[in-house]
Amino acid sequence: MCGGPFEQACMIRGYEQFCVDLYWDTTFAEALLDKITETDIALWDAFLTAVGDYVQVVCQGDDVGMQTKLYISPEMYRKYVKPRQKRLWEYIHSRTAAKVFYHSCGAVYDVIPDFIEIGVDILNPIQRSAAGMDLARLKQEFGDELCFWGGGIDVQQVLPFASLEEIEQDVTRTIEIMAPGGGYVFFPSHNIQADVTPDRFHKVFETAIEHRDYSADGRS
């Protein structure tokens, strides 16, 4: 519903400038992060007052990952961003029984334990083309504590360029890795782009439908 503290600070100041702020003007940077967090809480207060008893999932974005790494070091994330996110997630949990869905693209493997610690229930997406985002490792290490909503079906390399047969194989493999034990919501790793032809994303969902009932072979 609203941008998170880090992402909004970057959009207000510019990504490069806000990363500089965190090093050279920490008083200002923290004040801005706090103000955005307070604004987010106020927005969630209005929203959850209206629908908090009726929803099962609430979605909050705060992109902290790039293709190869985090925007800032894990240490800086934990010092400046994590406490504000924790405050935000805790407020949401205090107002509704709904699960917290957290969206951050990119290579976020190093701080997934931090996400879990501060109250994230659902991580979106799983951008497997980003560094460190190996599906099998994520499922093994965090599958008991997180729901993975979307991901595994790559929109950068696989969907635009793979053959229909390769797409079918990729979807099947992804479901085989992510579905056992539950906690996986099937969806591509991000919005399907204009360079993906209709037959390609039709093959994705056709294959997913074919393989979605996997309880018969004991993988549920």
C-alpha positions in Angstrom: 0.0 0.0 0.0 2.8 2.4 0.7 6.6 2.6 0.1 8.9 1.5 2.9 11.4 3.7 4.8 14.5 2.9 2.8 12.9 2.9 -0.7 11.0 6.1 -0.1 14.1 7.8 1.3 16.0 6.8 -1.9 13.2 8.1 -4.1 13.0 11.4 -2.2 16.8 12.0 -2.2 17.9 9.9 -5.1 19.4 6.5 -4.6 23.0 7.7 -4.8 22.5 10.7 -2.6 20.6 8.8 0.2 23.3 6.2 0.3 25.8 9.0 0.8 23.6 10.5 3.5 23.8 7.3 5.4 27.6 7.7 5.6 28.0 11.5 5.8 24.8 12.9 7.4 23.4 10.2 9.5 21.4 12.6 11.7 19.5 13.8 8.6 19.2 10.3 7.2 17.8 8.8 10.4 15.3 11.7 10.7 14.1 11.1 7.2 13.7 7.4 7.8 11.8 8.1 11.0 9.5 10.5 9.3 8.7 8.1 6.5 8.1 5.3 9.0 5.7 7.5 10.9 3.9 8.3 7.7 3.6 4.7 6.8 2.2 3.8 10.2 -0.4 6.6 9.9 -1.4 5.2 6.5 -1.7 1.7 7.8 -3.7 3.0 10.8 -6.3 4.4 8.5 -6.3 1.3 6.2 -6.4 -1.3 8.9 -9.1 0.6 10.9 -11.3 0.0 7.8 -10.3 -3.5 6.7 -8.0 -5.0 9.3 -10.6 -7.6 10.4 -11.3 -8.7 6.9 -8.0 -9.2 5.1 -5.7 -12.2 5.3 -2.6 -10.6 3.8 -1.2 -7.0 3.9 1.5 -6.0 1.4 4.3 -3.7 2.2 7.2 -2.9 -0.2 10.7 -1.7 0.7 13.2 -2.7 -2.0 16.7 -3.2 -0.5 18.2 -5.5 -3.1 19.9 -5.1 -6.5 20.8 -7.7 -9.0 24.2 -8.5 -7.4 23.9 -7.4 -3.7 22.1 -5.1 -1.3 22.0 -1.4 -1.9 23.9 -1.0 1.4 25.9 -3.4 3.5 24.0 -5.9 5.7 25.5 -4.0 8.7 24.1 -0.7 7.6 20.8 -2.3 6.8 20.7 -3.7 10.4 21.7 -0.3 11.9 19.4 2.1 10.0 16.7 0.2 8.1 15.9 -2.9 10.1 14.7 -1.0 13.3 12.3 1.1 11.2 10.9 -1.9 9.4 10.6 -3.8 12.7 8.5 -0.9 14.1 6.3 -0.9 11.0 5.8 -4.7 10.9 5.0 -4.7 14.6 2.4 -2.0 14.2 0.7 -3.9 11.4 0.7 -7.2 13.4 -0.8 -5.3 16.3 -3.8 -4.2 14.2 -4.6 -7.3 12.3 -4.3 -11.1 12.2 -3.3 -10.8 8.5 0.1 -12.0 7.4 2.8 -9.4 6.5 3.8 -9.7 2.8 7.1 -8.0 2.2 8.2 -7.1 -1.3 11.9 -6.6 -2.1 13.5 -7.5 -5.4 17.0 -8.5 -5.8 19.8 -10.3 -3.9 18.5 -10.2 -0.3 19.7 -13.6 0.9 22.1 -12.1 3.5 19.3 -10.4 5.4 16.5 -12.9 5.1 17.1 -14.1 8.7 16.6 -10.4 9.7 13.3 -10.2 7.8 12.1 -13.3 9.7 13.3 -11.9 13.0 11.3 -8.6 12.6 8.0 -10.2 11.7 7.9 -10.8 7.9 5.6 -13.8 7.1 5.8 -13.7 3.3 8.7 -12.8 1.0 8.0 -11.6 -2.5 9.5 -12.1 -5.0 12.2 -14.8 -5.3 14.3 -13.3 -8.0 16.4 -16.4 -8.7 18.5 -14.5 -11.3 19.9 -12.3 -8.5 23.0 -13.3 -6.6 22.6 -15.8 -3.9 18.9 -16.5 -4.6 19.1 -20.2 -5.2 15.7 -21.8 -4.9 16.8 -25.0 -3.3 18.9 -23.3 -0.7 16.2 -20.8 0.1 13.6 -23.5 0.5 15.9 -25.6 2.7 17.1 -22.8 5.0 13.9 -20.7 5.3 11.0 -22.8 4.0 9.8 -23.6 7.5 9.6 -19.9 8.5 8.6 -18.0 5.4 6.0 -18.3 2.7 7.6 -17.6 -0.7 5.1 -15.7 -2.8 6.1 -15.6 -6.5 9.5 -16.3 -7.9 11.5 -19.0 -9.5 10.0 -18.3 -12.9 12.5 -15.8 -14.2 11.2 -12.9 -16.3 14.6 -11.6 -17.3 16.2 -14.6 -19.1 13.8 -17.6 -19.1 10.4 -16.2 -20.2 11.7 -13.9 -23.0 14.2 -16.3 -24.5 13.7 -19.9 -23.6 11.8 -22.3 -25.8 8.3 -23.5 -24.8 9.8 -26.9 -23.8 12.5 -25.2 -21.7 9.8 -23.1 -20.0 7.8 -26.2 -19.2 10.8 -27.9 -17.7 11.7 -24.7 -15.7 8.2 -24.4 -14.2 8.1 -28.1 -13.3 11.4 -28.0 -11.6 10.5 -24.9 -9.7 7.3 -26.4 -8.3 9.2 -29.6 -7.4 11.6 -27.6 -5.4 9.3 -25.0 -3.8 6.0 -26.7 -3.3 6.7 -29.6 -0.9 5.6 -28.8 2.6 3.5 -25.9 1.4 4.4 -22.2 1.8 4.8 -21.4 -1.9 2.5 -19.2 -3.9 3.1 -19.7 -7.6 3.9 -16.6 -9.7 6.7 -15.3 -11.9 9.5 -13.4 -10.2 8.1 -10.1 -11.2 5.6 -8.5 -13.6 5.6 -10.1 -17.0 7.2 -7.7 -19.5 6.2 -6.7 -23.0 9.0 -8.9 -24.5 7.2 -12.1 -23.4 4.8 -13.4 -26.0 1.4 -14.7 -25.0 2.3 -18.3 -25.9 5.1 -18.2 -23.4 3.2 -17.1 -20.3 0.3 -19.4 -21.4 2.8 -22.2 -21.2 3.8 -21.1 -17.7 0.3 -21.2 -16.3 -0.7 -24.3 -18.3 2.3 -26.2 -16.7 1.6 -24.9 -13.3 -2.0 -26.0 -13.4 -0.9 -29.5 -14.6 1.5 -29.9 -11.7 -0.3 -28.0 -8.9 -1.8 -31.2 -7.4 1.2 -32.9 -6.0 -0.3 -34.5 -2.9 -0.8 -37.9 -4.5 2.9 -38.7 -4.5 3.5 -37.7 -0.9 5.1 -34.3 -1.5 2.4 -32.3 0.3 
